[in-house]
Amino acid sequence: MKVIMLGAPGAGKGTQAKMIAEKFGIPHISTGDIFRANIQKGTELGAEAKKYMDQGLLVPDELTVKILLDRVAQDDCGKGYVLDGFPRTIPQAKVLDEALEKLGEKIDYAVDVDVADEHIVKRMSGRRACLKCGATYHVEHIPPRQEGVCDSCGSDLVLRDDDKPETVMNRLKVYHDQTQPLIEYYGQKGILRKVDGTMEMQDVFHAIVDLLG
């Protein structure tokens, strides 16, 4: 089973991707992780990707797909995989589809974890992080025992720049411009499955499992 996870930043698709991968016994593949792994191992593809990343440039789609195909060709992907963070645009989706087609393979499902913008802004602006030990909290859902103080190490908790409402709105705009068209793209292919991402995490997970059936 080959699955792509779609959803706006903060929709919870990364968490769901990990849970789905564990449930079905298939790897959770994040493009960020495989870039880092290739760079650490000093592979030829990793060295090529690093040239772009060192300059703050996006890794070209063709190279990203090469690195991705190298990963999915490994033995642990025999039963499938869950892709998280790629594709992000229609051109990337087309490059991926063409590359898989040459191998006689295709994506089986694209799962859209659907959450309205205002819900995401509220969810992310409620996050608090400890910069010292990395622990994360939420003022409503996972509050610390003492307001503004980390349970683990006693350091101050902060609202990270990434989670500030104005930053979240900018990220959502990029998502709607670039990534949301993928929902229509996979819908036309008949493989899109949509789930309400505002439900409790376990309920979202069970809904996805039912859709993948």
ChimeraX commands (.cxc) that place a marker at each C-alpha (Angstrom):
marker #1 position 0.00,0.00,0.00 radius 0.5
marker #1 position 1.53,3.28,-1.15 radius 0.5
marker #1 position 0.03,6.31,0.59 radius 0.5
marker #1 position 0.62,10.07,0.31 radius 0.5
marker #1 position -0.40,12.27,3.25 radius 0.5
marker #1 position -1.82,15.70,2.40 radius 0.5
marker #1 position -2.90,18.53,4.69 radius 0.5
marker #1 position -2.04,22.06,5.72 radius 0.5
marker #1 position 0.82,22.79,8.15 radius 0.5
marker #1 position -0.47,22.01,11.62 radius 0.5
marker #1 position -3.23,19.67,10.38 radius 0.5
marker #1 position -1.49,16.74,12.08 radius 0.5
marker #1 position -0.62,14.76,8.96 radius 0.5
marker #1 position 2.91,13.93,10.19 radius 0.5
marker #1 position 1.57,12.35,13.39 radius 0.5
marker #1 position -1.05,10.42,11.42 radius 0.5
marker #1 position 1.57,9.30,8.87 radius 0.5
marker #1 position 3.66,7.72,11.66 radius 0.5
marker #1 position 0.62,6.00,13.19 radius 0.5
marker #1 position -0.56,4.66,9.80 radius 0.5
marker #1 position 2.95,3.38,9.00 radius 0.5
marker #1 position 3.09,1.57,12.34 radius 0.5
marker #1 position -0.42,0.12,11.94 radius 0.5
marker #1 position 0.28,-1.34,8.50 radius 0.5
marker #1 position 3.93,-2.26,9.12 radius 0.5
marker #1 position 5.28,0.00,6.36 radius 0.5
marker #1 position 7.92,2.77,6.53 radius 0.5
marker #1 position 7.03,6.42,7.18 radius 0.5
marker #1 position 9.12,8.34,4.66 radius 0.5
marker #1 position 9.72,12.04,5.18 radius 0.5
marker #1 position 11.73,13.77,2.45 radius 0.5
marker #1 position 13.53,15.86,5.09 radius 0.5
marker #1 position 14.66,12.66,6.83 radius 0.5
marker #1 position 15.91,10.99,3.65 radius 0.5
marker #1 position 17.83,14.11,2.61 radius 0.5
marker #1 position 19.56,14.15,6.00 radius 0.5
marker #1 position 20.25,10.39,5.88 radius 0.5
marker #1 position 21.84,10.64,2.43 radius 0.5
marker #1 position 23.95,13.61,3.48 radius 0.5
marker #1 position 25.12,11.84,6.66 radius 0.5
marker #1 position 26.01,8.69,4.71 radius 0.5
marker #1 position 27.89,10.80,2.14 radius 0.5
marker #1 position 26.01,9.31,-0.82 radius 0.5
marker #1 position 26.37,10.80,-4.29 radius 0.5
marker #1 position 22.70,11.88,-4.26 radius 0.5
marker #1 position 23.15,13.37,-0.78 radius 0.5
marker #1 position 26.18,15.38,-1.90 radius 0.5
marker #1 position 24.21,16.71,-4.87 radius 0.5
marker #1 position 21.25,17.70,-2.63 radius 0.5
marker #1 position 23.60,19.35,-0.11 radius 0.5
marker #1 position 24.91,21.75,-2.79 radius 0.5
marker #1 position 21.42,23.24,-3.10 radius 0.5
marker #1 position 20.58,23.12,0.60 radius 0.5
marker #1 position 23.84,24.87,1.57 radius 0.5
marker #1 position 22.83,27.77,-0.67 radius 0.5
marker #1 position 19.34,27.88,0.85 radius 0.5
marker #1 position 17.85,26.68,-2.42 radius 0.5
marker #1 position 15.11,24.09,-2.91 radius 0.5
marker #1 position 16.35,20.71,-4.12 radius 0.5
marker #1 position 15.10,20.29,-7.74 radius 0.5
marker #1 position 12.10,17.99,-8.17 radius 0.5
marker #1 position 13.99,15.48,-10.35 radius 0.5
marker #1 position 16.74,15.07,-7.73 radius 0.5
marker #1 position 14.21,14.80,-4.89 radius 0.5
marker #1 position 12.37,12.05,-6.79 radius 0.5
marker #1 position 15.69,10.24,-7.46 radius 0.5
marker #1 position 16.47,10.24,-3.72 radius 0.5
marker #1 position 12.91,9.16,-2.96 radius 0.5
marker #1 position 13.01,6.29,-5.48 radius 0.5
marker #1 position 16.33,5.17,-4.04 radius 0.5
marker #1 position 14.62,5.00,-0.61 radius 0.5
marker #1 position 11.47,3.18,-1.75 radius 0.5
marker #1 position 13.58,0.60,-3.61 radius 0.5
marker #1 position 14.86,-0.69,-0.25 radius 0.5
marker #1 position 13.59,-4.01,1.12 radius 0.5
marker #1 position 11.49,-2.52,3.92 radius 0.5
marker #1 position 9.24,-0.83,1.31 radius 0.5
marker #1 position 8.20,-4.15,-0.22 radius 0.5
marker #1 position 4.69,-3.88,1.26 radius 0.5
marker #1 position 4.42,-0.12,0.62 radius 0.5
marker #1 position 5.14,3.15,2.40 radius 0.5
marker #1 position 3.63,6.41,3.65 radius 0.5
marker #1 position 5.02,9.59,2.05 radius 0.5
marker #1 position 5.00,12.70,4.23 radius 0.5
marker #1 position 6.08,16.09,2.86 radius 0.5
marker #1 position 6.25,15.14,-0.81 radius 0.5
marker #1 position 4.85,15.90,-3.29 radius 0.5
marker #1 position 4.04,19.51,-2.42 radius 0.5
marker #1 position 3.17,20.77,-5.91 radius 0.5
marker #1 position 1.50,19.47,-9.10 radius 0.5
marker #1 position 4.84,19.35,-11.04 radius 0.5
marker #1 position 6.35,17.22,-8.21 radius 0.5
marker #1 position 3.34,14.90,-8.27 radius 0.5
marker #1 position 3.67,14.45,-12.03 radius 0.5
marker #1 position 7.42,13.73,-11.84 radius 0.5
marker #1 position 6.73,11.16,-9.10 radius 0.5
marker #1 position 3.89,9.51,-11.03 radius 0.5
marker #1 position 6.00,9.23,-14.19 radius 0.5
marker #1 position 8.95,7.77,-12.27 radius 0.5
marker #1 position 6.74,5.19,-10.51 radius 0.5
marker #1 position 4.99,4.32,-13.78 radius 0.5
marker #1 position 8.34,3.37,-15.32 radius 0.5
marker #1 position 8.74,0.90,-12.44 radius 0.5
marker #1 position 5.23,-0.46,-13.00 radius 0.5
marker #1 position 4.07,1.08,-9.72 radius 0.5
marker #1 position 1.61,3.77,-8.60 radius 0.5
marker #1 position 0.33,5.60,-5.54 radius 0.5
marker #1 position -2.74,3.82,-4.09 radius 0.5
marker #1 position -4.18,6.53,-1.84 radius 0.5
marker #1 position -3.75,10.25,-1.17 radius 0.5
marker #1 position -5.18,11.05,2.29 radius 0.5
marker #1 position -6.20,14.66,2.95 radius 0.5
marker #1 position -6.31,15.56,6.65 radius 0.5
marker #1 position -8.77,18.44,6.28 radius 0.5
marker #1 position -8.67,21.27,8.86 radius 0.5
marker #1 position -10.02,24.81,8.38 radius 0.5
marker #1 position -7.50,27.68,8.54 radius 0.5
marker #1 position -8.97,29.29,11.65 radius 0.5
marker #1 position -8.76,25.99,13.51 radius 0.5
marker #1 position -5.09,25.58,12.53 radius 0.5
marker #1 position -4.22,29.14,13.63 radius 0.5
marker #1 position -5.86,28.49,17.01 radius 0.5
marker #1 position -4.20,25.10,17.34 radius 0.5
marker #1 position -0.68,26.31,16.48 radius 0.5
marker #1 position -0.79,29.62,18.37 radius 0.5
marker #1 position -1.63,27.61,21.50 radius 0.5
marker #1 position 1.62,25.64,21.26 radius 0.5
marker #1 position 4.39,26.34,23.75 radius 0.5
marker #1 position 7.94,24.99,23.55 radius 0.5
marker #1 position 10.85,24.58,25.92 radius 0.5
marker #1 position 13.95,25.73,24.06 radius 0.5
marker #1 position 16.20,23.98,26.59 radius 0.5
marker #1 position 14.95,20.36,26.52 radius 0.5
marker #1 position 12.65,20.42,23.47 radius 0.5
marker #1 position 9.43,19.48,25.32 radius 0.5
marker #1 position 6.22,20.81,23.73 radius 0.5
marker #1 position 2.87,21.73,25.26 radius 0.5
marker #1 position -0.46,23.28,24.30 radius 0.5
marker #1 position -2.23,25.83,26.47 radius 0.5
marker #1 position -5.58,23.99,26.04 radius 0.5
marker #1 position -4.81,20.38,25.18 radius 0.5
marker #1 position -1.48,19.60,26.92 radius 0.5
marker #1 position -0.92,22.40,29.46 radius 0.5
marker #1 position 2.16,22.34,31.70 radius 0.5
marker #1 position 1.54,21.84,35.43 radius 0.5
marker #1 position 2.64,25.43,36.06 radius 0.5
marker #1 position 1.74,28.02,33.41 radius 0.5
marker #1 position 4.73,29.07,31.31 radius 0.5
marker #1 position 7.12,26.59,32.96 radius 0.5
marker #1 position 8.42,23.29,31.52 radius 0.5
marker #1 position 7.42,20.20,33.55 radius 0.5
marker #1 position 10.64,18.42,32.59 radius 0.5
marker #1 position 13.39,20.96,33.29 radius 0.5
marker #1 position 11.73,24.04,34.82 radius 0.5
marker #1 position 12.76,26.40,31.99 radius 0.5
marker #1 position 10.48,29.09,30.55 radius 0.5
marker #1 position 8.11,28.05,27.75 radius 0.5
marker #1 position 7.87,30.21,24.62 radius 0.5
marker #1 position 5.62,30.68,21.61 radius 0.5
marker #1 position 7.98,29.92,18.73 radius 0.5
marker #1 position 8.08,32.31,15.78 radius 0.5
marker #1 position 6.84,29.47,13.53 radius 0.5
marker #1 position 3.68,29.20,15.63 radius 0.5
marker #1 position 2.79,32.92,15.79 radius 0.5
marker #1 position -0.56,33.64,14.05 radius 0.5
marker #1 position 0.97,35.90,11.36 radius 0.5
marker #1 position 3.60,33.25,10.48 radius 0.5
marker #1 position 0.98,30.49,10.41 radius 0.5
marker #1 position -1.22,32.57,8.08 radius 0.5
marker #1 position 1.74,33.04,5.70 radius 0.5
marker #1 position 2.46,29.30,5.70 radius 0.5
marker #1 position -1.22,28.59,5.02 radius 0.5
marker #1 position -1.19,30.99,2.07 radius 0.5
marker #1 position 1.78,29.12,0.55 radius 0.5
marker #1 position -0.05,25.84,1.18 radius 0.5
marker #1 position -3.24,27.02,-0.55 radius 0.5
marker #1 position -1.30,28.40,-3.51 radius 0.5
marker #1 position 1.06,25.45,-4.06 radius 0.5
marker #1 position -0.13,22.30,-2.32 radius 0.5
marker #1 position -3.92,22.42,-2.18 radius 0.5
marker #1 position -4.22,21.91,-5.98 radius 0.5
marker #1 position -2.90,18.37,-5.30 radius 0.5
marker #1 position -6.27,17.59,-3.70 radius 0.5
marker #1 position -8.01,18.16,-7.04 radius 0.5
marker #1 position -5.19,16.34,-8.88 radius 0.5
marker #1 position -5.53,13.16,-6.82 radius 0.5
marker #1 position -9.32,13.53,-6.75 radius 0.5
marker #1 position -9.36,13.32,-10.55 radius 0.5
marker #1 position -7.26,10.17,-10.34 radius 0.5
marker #1 position -9.87,8.65,-8.03 radius 0.5
marker #1 position -7.43,7.93,-5.18 radius 0.5
marker #1 position -8.20,10.86,-2.84 radius 0.5
marker #1 position -9.55,10.04,0.62 radius 0.5
marker #1 position -10.62,12.96,2.84 radius 0.5
marker #1 position -10.85,12.88,6.63 radius 0.5
marker #1 position -11.98,15.51,9.17 radius 0.5
marker #1 position -8.76,16.53,10.92 radius 0.5
marker #1 position -10.56,18.50,13.66 radius 0.5
marker #1 position -11.56,15.29,15.46 radius 0.5
marker #1 position -9.51,13.84,18.33 radius 0.5
marker #1 position -6.19,12.37,17.13 radius 0.5
marker #1 position -7.27,8.74,17.68 radius 0.5
marker #1 position -10.60,9.36,15.90 radius 0.5
marker #1 position -8.76,10.81,12.88 radius 0.5
marker #1 position -6.49,7.75,12.90 radius 0.5
marker #1 position -9.41,5.29,13.01 radius 0.5
marker #1 position -11.18,7.20,10.21 radius 0.5
marker #1 position -8.06,6.94,8.01 radius 0.5
marker #1 position -7.68,3.21,8.75 radius 0.5
marker #1 position -11.34,2.71,7.73 radius 0.5
marker #1 position -10.78,4.64,4.48 radius 0.5
marker #1 position -7.69,2.59,3.62 radius 0.5
marker #1 position -9.54,-0.56,4.65 radius 0.5
marker link #1:1,2 radius 0.2
marker link #1:2,3 radius 0.2
marker link #1:3,4 radius 0.2
marker link #1:4,5 radius 0.2
marker link #1:5,6 radius 0.2
marker link #1:6,7 radius 0.2
marker link #1:7,8 radius 0.2
marker link #1:8,9 radius 0.2
marker link #1:9,10 radius 0.2
marker link #1:10,11 radius 0.2
marker link #1:11,12 radius 0.2
marker link #1:12,13 radius 0.2
marker link #1:13,14 radius 0.2
marker link #1:14,15 radius 0.2
marker link #1:15,16 radius 0.2
marker link #1:16,17 radius 0.2
marker link #1:17,18 radius 0.2
marker link #1:18,19 radius 0.2
marker link #1:19,20 radius 0.2
marker link #1:20,21 radius 0.2
marker link #1:21,22 radius 0.2
marker link #1:22,23 radius 0.2
marker link #1:23,24 radius 0.2
marker link #1:24,25 radius 0.2
marker link #1:25,26 radius 0.2
marker link #1:26,27 radius 0.2
marker link #1:27,28 radius 0.2
marker link #1:28,29 radius 0.2
marker link #1:29,30 radius 0.2
marker link #1:30,31 radius 0.2
marker link #1:31,32 radius 0.2
marker link #1:32,33 radius 0.2
marker link #1:33,34 radius 0.2
marker link #1:34,35 radius 0.2
marker link #1:35,36 radius 0.2
marker link #1:36,37 radius 0.2
marker link #1:37,38 radius 0.2
marker link #1:38,39 radius 0.2
marker link #1:39,40 radius 0.2
marker link #1:40,41 radius 0.2
marker link #1:41,42 radius 0.2
marker link #1:42,43 radius 0.2
marker link #1:43,44 radius 0.2
marker link #1:44,45 radius 0.2
marker link #1:45,46 radius 0.2
marker link #1:46,47 radius 0.2
marker link #1:47,48 radius 0.2
marker link #1:48,49 radius 0.2
marker link #1:49,50 radius 0.2
marker link #1:50,51 radius 0.2
marker link #1:51,52 radius 0.2
marker link #1:52,53 radius 0.2
marker link #1:53,54 radius 0.2
marker link #1:54,55 radius 0.2
marker link #1:55,56 radius 0.2
marker link #1:56,57 radius 0.2
marker link #1:57,58 radius 0.2
marker link #1:58,59 radius 0.2
marker link #1:59,60 radius 0.2
marker link #1:60,61 radius 0.2
marker link #1:61,62 radius 0.2
marker link #1:62,63 radius 0.2
marker link #1:63,64 radius 0.2
marker link #1:64,65 radius 0.2
marker link #1:65,66 radius 0.2
marker link #1:66,67 radius 0.2
marker link #1:67,68 radius 0.2
marker link #1:68,69 radius 0.2
marker link #1:69,70 radius 0.2
marker link #1:70,71 radius 0.2
marker link #1:71,72 radius 0.2
marker link #1:72,73 radius 0.2
marker link #1:73,74 radius 0.2
marker link #1:74,75 radius 0.2
marker link #1:75,76 radius 0.2
marker link #1:76,77 radius 0.2
marker link #1:77,78 radius 0.2
marker link #1:78,79 radius 0.2
marker link #1:79,80 radius 0.2
marker link #1:80,81 radius 0.2
marker link #1:81,82 radius 0.2
marker link #1:82,83 radius 0.2
marker link #1:83,84 radius 0.2
marker link #1:84,85 radius 0.2
marker link #1:85,86 radius 0.2
marker link #1:86,87 radius 0.2
marker link #1:87,88 radius 0.2
marker link #1:88,89 radius 0.2
marker link #1:89,90 radius 0.2
marker link #1:90,91 radius 0.2
marker link #1:91,92 radius 0.2
marker link #1:92,93 radius 0.2
marker link #1:93,94 radius 0.2
marker link #1:94,95 radius 0.2
marker link #1:95,96 radius 0.2
marker link #1:96,97 radius 0.2
marker link #1:97,98 radius 0.2
marker link #1:98,99 radius 0.2
marker link #1:99,100 radius 0.2
marker link #1:100,101 radius 0.2
marker link #1:101,102 radius 0.2
marker link #1:102,103 radius 0.2
marker link #1:103,104 radius 0.2
marker link #1:104,105 radius 0.2
marker link #1:105,106 radius 0.2
marker link #1:106,107 radius 0.2
marker link #1:107,108 radius 0.2
marker link #1:108,109 radius 0.2
marker link #1:109,110 radius 0.2
marker link #1:110,111 radius 0.2
marker link #1:111,112 radius 0.2
marker link #1:112,113 radius 0.2
marker link #1:113,114 radius 0.2
marker link #1:114,115 radius 0.2
marker link #1:115,116 radius 0.2
marker link #1:116,117 radius 0.2
marker link #1:117,118 radius 0.2
marker link #1:118,119 radius 0.2
marker link #1:119,120 radius 0.2
marker link #1:120,121 radius 0.2
marker link #1:121,122 radius 0.2
marker link #1:122,123 radius 0.2
marker link #1:123,124 radius 0.2
marker link #1:124,125 radius 0.2
marker link #1:125,126 radius 0.2
marker link #1:126,127 radius 0.2
marker link #1:127,128 radius 0.2
marker link #1:128,129 radius 0.2
marker link #1:129,130 radius 0.2
marker link #1:130,131 radius 0.2
marker link #1:131,132 radius 0.2
marker link #1:132,133 radius 0.2
marker link #1:133,134 radius 0.2
marker link #1:134,135 radius 0.2
marker link #1:135,136 radius 0.2
marker link #1:136,137 radius 0.2
marker link #1:137,138 radius 0.2
marker link #1:138,139 radius 0.2
marker link #1:139,140 radius 0.2
marker link #1:140,141 radius 0.2
marker link #1:141,142 radius 0.2
marker link #1:142,143 radius 0.2
marker link #1:143,144 radius 0.2
marker link #1:144,145 radius 0.2
marker link #1:145,146 radius 0.2
marker link #1:146,147 radius 0.2
marker link #1:147,148 radius 0.2
marker link #1:148,149 radius 0.2
marker link #1:149,150 radius 0.2
marker link #1:150,151 radius 0.2
marker link #1:151,152 radius 0.2
marker link #1:152,153 radius 0.2
marker link #1:153,154 radius 0.2
marker link #1:154,155 radius 0.2
marker link #1:155,156 radius 0.2
marker link #1:156,157 radius 0.2
marker link #1:157,158 radius 0.2
marker link #1:158,159 radius 0.2
marker link #1:159,160 radius 0.2
marker link #1:160,161 radius 0.2
marker link #1:161,162 radius 0.2
marker link #1:162,163 radius 0.2
marker link #1:163,164 radius 0.2
marker link #1:164,165 radius 0.2
marker link #1:165,166 radius 0.2
marker link #1:166,167 radius 0.2
marker link #1:167,168 radius 0.2
marker link #1:168,169 radius 0.2
marker link #1:169,170 radius 0.2
marker link #1:170,171 radius 0.2
marker link #1:171,172 radius 0.2
marker link #1:172,173 radius 0.2
marker link #1:173,174 radius 0.2
marker link #1:174,175 radius 0.2
marker link #1:175,176 radius 0.2
marker link #1:176,177 radius 0.2
marker link #1:177,178 radius 0.2
marker link #1:178,179 radius 0.2
marker link #1:179,180 radius 0.2
marker link #1:180,181 radius 0.2
marker link #1:181,182 radius 0.2
marker link #1:182,183 radius 0.2
marker link #1:183,184 radius 0.2
marker link #1:184,185 radius 0.2
marker link #1:185,186 radius 0.2
marker link #1:186,187 radius 0.2
marker link #1:187,188 radius 0.2
marker link #1:188,189 radius 0.2
marker link #1:189,190 radius 0.2
marker link #1:190,191 radius 0.2
marker link #1:191,192 radius 0.2
marker link #1:192,193 radius 0.2
marker link #1:193,194 radius 0.2
marker link #1:194,195 radius 0.2
marker link #1:195,196 radius 0.2
marker link #1:196,197 radius 0.2
marker link #1:197,198 radius 0.2
marker link #1:198,199 radius 0.2
marker link #1:199,200 radius 0.2
marker link #1:200,201 radius 0.2
marker link #1:201,202 radius 0.2
marker link #1:202,203 radius 0.2
marker link #1:203,204 radius 0.2
marker link #1:204,205 radius 0.2
marker link #1:205,206 radius 0.2
marker link #1:206,207 radius 0.2
marker link #1:207,208 radius 0.2
marker link #1:208,209 radius 0.2
marker link #1:209,210 radius 0.2
marker link #1:210,211 radius 0.2
marker link #1:211,212 radius 0.2
marker link #1:212,213 radius 0.2
view
